[in-house]
Amino acid sequence: MPPIKSFGERIADALVEDGLLSPRQVEELLELQKKEGTRLLKLILEKSYVSEVDMVVSMGRVLNVPPVNLSRFGIPPETAGLVPREMATNHKVLPVSRLDNKLFLAMADPLNVLALDDVKRTTKLEVMPMIASEKAILDKLNNLDSGRSTMEDIIQDAQRQAEDDVECPRK
């Protein structure tokens, strides 16, 4: 019976099947992994052998979890607000959409049972994991934060303007 492959090795095999990595590159990376003690997937990305998007697609296929391209999603504030920001950042998760009692959640690591449990307990919704790159999730969270403060500024400016108009009506 062949030895059980690690998660990283299974992803590397999927990347070879997809023609994105050569078997020789995998051998080289495995040697480097033994020498440095670094995770195989991290090495693949560091060497720029594969893009983050290709990595996410292959990981999704191996895990049987759909990949999601967050750059193409507009996430409503009420959906993003379902998961507290600190929890989202710590677990590297992002609510993408909600349908009835299901919450579709982009995750850097869809095998993270702790993250799934925390989100389920907090939202009281059934969590449907999807996979996205850690960078894409953190970038989207940062964009949501900056967008929210901008929207808050606009609302506060409008309220101040309305108060000024009441105090000093224009002639």
N, C-alpha and C positions, 0 to 999 in steps of 0.2 A: 504494500500500500504506500503510495507517495506521501511525503511529508505534507502536513497542513500548511497552506500558504498564509502569510500575514495579509492583513487588509491592504497594505501598501503594495505587496507583490501581486495581489489580485487586480488592483487598479493598474499596475504596470502591465500586466498581461492584457488587460482590456485596451490599454493605449497601444500596445504592439498589434493587437487584432485590428484596431482602427487605423493602423499604418502611421501613427503619430510618434512612435518610439521604435527603435530597432532593438532586436534581442541583444546586440552588442552593447548598446547604450545601457540597457537594463543590467547587464553583467557588470559594467563599469560602475554604475550607481550602487549596486549591491556591495561591491568591494569598498567603495567610498563610505557607504553606510557602516560597514563593519569597522573601518578605520576610525571614523569620526563619531560614530554613535548617534548620528542624526537620523531623523525620520526619512524614509524613502520618498514620500510625497513631497516633503519640503525640499529635498535635493533635486527632484525633477523640476520643480518650479524655479529654484535658485539657478540651476544650469540653463534655464529658459529653453528646455527641450520641448516643453508643451505650454500652451497658454492656460491661464486660469480657467477660461471658459471651456476649453477642451477637457481640462482636468475635471471640472464640475460635471460635465456631460457623462464622462466615463464613470465617475464615482456614482452618479445617479443610476446608471445602467447596472453597475455591479450591486448596488444596494436596493435596486428596484424602487427608487424614489425619484419622482419627476424633478428635473432641473428647472430653475426659473431665472430668467434674465431680468434682474431688478432695474436695469437702466431703461427698460421699456414699460415699467409699471408706474402709474401714478397711484400712490397709496393715500387714500382718504385719511385725514387726521383722526377721525373717530375710529378707524381700523387700527392705525398705528398706536393710538392711545389705549388699546385694549391690554397691551403688555407694558408695565412700567419701564421707563427708559433705562434705568439702572439694570434691571433684569435682562432686558433686550441686549444691552451692551455686554454684560457679563457672560451671557450664554451665546452671544453672537447669533441672535434670532431676530426676525422681523415679521410681524403679521402682514400678510399680503392682501388677503381678502377674507370676508366672512360670508357664509351662505347658511342661513338658518342657524343651527347649533354647531356648525363646523367652522373652524378657524384654520385657514391655509397659512402655514408658517414657514417662511424661508429660514433655513438653518445651515450654518457652516458644517455642522456635524449632526446629521439626522439620527445617529445612533446614541446621542446624548440623552439617556433616559431621565437624568436629573432635570435637564432643561425642559423636556416634554412634560414631566410631572409638575414642575413649577408653573409652567404656562397653563396647563390644564386646571390646576388648583386655583390659580389666580383668576382665570377667565371664566371658569365653569363651562367651557366649551370642549367639544371633541377636537383634538388637534390633528391636522393632516400635514405631516412634514413634507417639505420640498427642500431641494438642495440648491445652495447658492454659494459663491465664494465668500470667504470671511471679509475680504476687502470690499466686495460689492455691498454686503450687509452694513458694514461700518460706514461706508461712504453714504449710503442711503439714510442711515440713522442721522448722520451729521447734516445732510441736506434737509431732512425733516426738521431738525432742531433749528437750523438757520432760517428755514422758511417760516417756522412757527413764530420765531421772535420777530421776523419782518412783518408778518400778519398782525401780531399783537401791536407792533409799533403803529401800523396803519390804523388800526381800530382806536388806539389811544389818541393819535393825532386827530382823527375824525371827531372823537368825543370832545377833545379840547376845543376844536374849531366850533363845534355846536355850542359849547358852553360860552365861548367868546361871543358868538352871534347873539345869544340870549342876553348876555350882560351889556353888550354894545351893539344894538341893532344897527344895521347899515341903512343909510338914508337914500 
